[in-house]
């Protein structure tokens, strides 16, 4: 059982230190400035092509969904910022946390140039600031999944 | 009103219909064939309009598939959770699909009409999964 998250009655109790909460407070801003630019590997990772072999269909799909996707992610980020300091949260908020933690990991990994499996076993990577963050956010995400899954 | 189709996933099916990207087989005979008046008033002999052949109809009716690709960052537990949450799979089936993604590089997680598949793809992208669409 995770020390960070615990199911209690209808909600999920959150036990994070002040330092952990301070780190998590930096996530929404780090995700906020991601545009649709393919030049930024993180932006490209968060907007995969739906039709990789059909540029016209892909452009059409992008145009249709990009507004909704940006709006949904902005709503996730602002709700995340509101709940970082909370002592407990709803299942809906916890699911939103999974997405924000996941997006933050994908963004970080894309900018670190991680494209292959096996990075988890790289000790020097794990000791780097970004690598440690990648592991930590994954640990939190997994802990939350363990608490959420029985309710599915 | 803009003459561009309404943006947004919720208005998406409407936009598609407006653009007449619906399959041809949905048309009725009266839409395909000229009316009697058109035939009579025509100065040239009416030409026969062939019904699409069977292969073409099969091609148009083939459903779309939503494919999820392996990526080295998303946790296995997260991928299983998203499959269960979005598609309602039992844990065993979601785990089987996650392992197929992991070991084979990709797995088909849903299939159906184009509009539904695009919505599924959008939801997977919102959850950070690498999803694409292809004809079944």
Interface residues (C-beta under 8 A of the other chain):
Chain A: X46 X47 X48 X49 X50 X51 X52 X61 X63 X64 X65 X67 X68 X69 X72 X73 X95 X98 X99 X102 X103 X105 X106 X109 X114 X115 X116 X117 X118 X119 X134 X138 X141 X142 X145 X146 X148 X149 X152
Chain B: X7 X8 X9 X10 X12 X15 X71 X72 X73 X74 X75 X77 X78 X81 X84 X85 X91 X118 X121 X122 X125 X126 X127 X128 X130 X131 X132 X133
